[in-house]
C-alpha cells in the first residue's frame, strides 16, 4: 500500500508524463503538417495577376489553396487549378457564381438562323452578344432563356451576374426538299407557295382526279436522301402512308394536317385523334381579319402516350408532336390555314409562311456538317467546368469551421500542457521539493 | 365533305360600274364540269361577292365579266390588288368579244392602272396543259368563229404575271357567252366546250 507522499510523487510523475506526451503530440502534429501539406495556407481573392504562376513556382507547393471568386475562371485557369490539385494541393473555392450555360443550335430552315439556349438563375437579366456586340437582353425564366436569331454568328456569349458563357454553333445543316401531298385546293396551293416564298425547295403530289396527279418537281422516292420533310394535308396522302411511315422511321419529319391525321392509314403516325372544329371555332373564323388565333381549330384529342402537346388554344391541344424511331411527327389542328394568308392583316402572307416554316423546321431531317470553331475561344459552361476541375464550392463558414477545429484541438493541447506543468510544479513546491 | 377543309367555291365578282351579271349560268356550268372531270371538292353553288368587300379575299379565284364600261372603285382596286398580291387570280372575260368595245378598252385601262400592262400569254403556258391539253392555245369560241363582235379569232389570251404564275388572266374571246348555258345541255355537244374553264380553275388551284 502506497503512502500518501509516494502517491503524490507518482502523481507528479504522471503529470510530467502527460506534459511530455502533449509536447510530443504537438511536435508530431507540426511535423505532419509540414510533411503532408506543405504547411502553407494560401488565401487569395481571384486567380488573376499571376497568382497561379506564383503558387506553381513555389519551392514547395502550398498545402491548401483557398480562392474567393467573383467570376468563373477561364478554362486555362480552371485547368491550372486542377493541375495544382493534382499535384497535392488541396484547392478550395467559394463565391456566388451564377451557374451559366449557353448552347447554340442551327435552325433547320432555308433562311438559316440559330436557336440560343441559356441556362441562368431565374429572374436574372442575360445579355446575349455575338462577336460584334450585344444582340439582345432577355430575362431568364425558371431555369433560363431562349432566343431565336436570324443570323449564324461564329461566337455567342451570354452574361449574367458576372458570369460569362460562350459558344458557337458546332454544326451547319444541309436541308433537302419538302414534299407536299394533298388534293387540289387552296390549302395545298398556298402551303406550297408559302414554303417556296420562305426558301424551301418543294415537290408536290397534288391529286386532281382518279389517276390524275399534278406533280411538281421529280416524282422521287420518299426517303431522307431526297426529302427533309413530308407534309400530308388530306386524303391524298393515304396511298403514300406506308412510305411516309418508313420515311419517319429512318429520320424524316412529317407534318400532319387534320384531314390527313384522320385517315386510318395514317393512324400509326399521328400524335392523337383528329377532332372536329366546333361551330364557335368556325364562327370566329368568319368574322373580321383572320389570324392563327381565329382560325377554325379541330382539336387533337386522345394523345398517344409518347406524344406531347406543343401548343394549346382555349384548353385544347392545337399542335402535338411525337417521335417515331429516328423521325418526328408534328400534328396540328388548324383548318384551312390559307384563309389566314388571304384574309389576315398586313403581314399575313409572311406570318403564314413563317408559321409553316416553323412547323417544317421543327421536324425536318437535316444532315449535320461539323463547323470549324476555335474551341479555345468558347466556354459554354464555366461554372460546371470549375466544379469538374476542382470540385464544388466550399462555403466560407465551412472553411472557418475547418480552421476552427484545428485551432480548438491545439488550444485543448495547450490547456492540458499548462495544467500538467502547473500541477506538477505546484505539487513539488508545496511539499518543499526543488 | 363536311369537315376539315372547305370546298372550292366558284366566285363571280360584283363591281359597281357596268354590268357584272351577264353570264348567270356560267358558274353552275363550270362547277358541273369541275365535278364531272376532277376529284376537286367543289361547292355545288357559286358565290357572288362585291369586290369592295373584304370577303372577296376568301375567294382566291374571281371571275369578272361585262359589256359596259368597267371601272374599279378605290375599295375594289385595293382588294383585287391585295387578292393577287397574296396569291389569288383574276379571270376577266370580255363579254362583247370586241377589242374595240367599251368593256375591253376600259378593262385594259383598269388592269394597267391596278397591276401592269397585260401581255400576250404564250400558247404553251401551263394553263393550256394543266388538265386538258390545248396544243394551239386558248380554244376558239363560236362567237369568234361566227364573226361576231370584232370578227377576229384571238390567238392569245393576255395576262399579268406575278413571278412565274398568272395573276390576272384576260380574255377577249367571250367565254362568258360560250359557257353561259345550263349544264344539262352538255349532252348535246360532242365536245364539252367548258373544258378550258376546268383548266383555268385547276391552274388557279395548283399554281
Interface residues (C-beta under 8 A of the other chain):
Chain A: X183 X184 X185 X186 X187 X188 X189 X190 X193 X206 X207 X208 X209 X210 X212 X214 X233 X234 X257 X258 X259 X262 X274 X276 X277 X289 X298 X335 X336 X338 X339 X341 X342 X343 X348 X349
Chain B: X3 X4 X5 X6 X8 X37 X38 X39 X40 X41 X54 X57 X58 X60 X83 X85 X86 X87 X88 X130 X131 X202 X204 X205 X206 X207
